[in-house]
Amino acid sequence: MSSLVMLASWSGLVLVAGFALGVLWRFVDGTIDLAELLDESVQDANGVAASWSWGRAQAFVVSLFATVFYVKQVAQDPTHFPEIPPVLLASVGASHAVYLGGKLKAALIGRARALNK
Amino acid sequence: MKTLGVLISAGVTVAIIAVVAFFVPGDAMTKLKVATGYGALSIALFSGVLVLVSFAMGRIDIASLFTELGGGASLSRFQLFIFTIVVAMSLLIIVSVSQKLPEVPTGVLTLLGISATTYGVSKGIQAGTSLTKAPSQPEAAPEPPKG
């Protein structure tokens, strides 16, 4: 049965990695556009305008840091899942809360402007 | 192509089960366990390969995978994708190294939960507002009425 476990895990790894590489390829060839990843859309008099968002930027940086930390822990000891420090979890939670707060604020501002038109 | 893929998958699965039934030593229960395991793996693997091939050929369009409702890239979708892929790959690596299903710590589940919740709430905020993109070119003047 150990050969089945090994085969199953390697097959799964190939499939997941294949999917991830496919998405990465779509980034590279421009099919998936991340141009406004760190921009927030706010409604103004002319419709919707996208502008730089610090909320998104900090959420992106914190998520990236958490990902790198996690990958490093798994690379160091691939026999079990890593323990994620509570401080890191709290940081990610707070960061995402700030991002969502900014998104909600932009949405409410847009709605208020639309109603005042 | 889809039908051919399904037929190949079914054929290989049946062949695997037949090989196990005739050549794997052991009692009937052992043969049944091994055959079921390899048969299920064969079906799952071929299904996954079919999806990847469709993906590579452009039959499955993922251009808007990270697109928000009003346009532009969605950070919540992007971070959910990254966390999901990273945790999935780490699970498969851990299983291949340790040869058993690992215990998932609360921290990892919490991280995935935060990521998924962020995506859900972001989607909810977007669904509650309707955004229309600013026109990039001046709109054409309306045609005068005929007659």
Interface residues (C-beta under 8 A of the other chain):
Chain A: M1 S2 L4 V5 M6 L7 A8 S9 W10 S11 G12 L13 L15 V16 A17 G18 F19 A20 G22 V23 R26 T31 I32 D33 L34 A35 E36 L37 L38 D39 S41 Q43 D44 N46 G47 V48 A49 A50 R56 A59 F60 S63 A66 T67 Y70 V71 V74 P78 T79 H80 F81 P82 E83 I84 P85 P86 L89 V92 G93 H96 Y99 L100 K103 L104 A107 G110 R111
Chain B: K33 V34 G37 Y38 L41 A44 L45 G48 V49 L52 F55 A56 I62 A63 L65 F66 T67 E68 G70 G71 G72 A73 L75 S76 F78 Q79 F81 I82 F83 I85 V86 V87 A88 M89 S90 L91 L92 I93 I94 V95 S96 V97 S98 Q99 K100 P102 E103 V104 P105 G107 V108 T110 L111 I114 S115 T117 T118 V121 S122 I125 Q126 G128 T129 L131 T132 K133 A134 P135
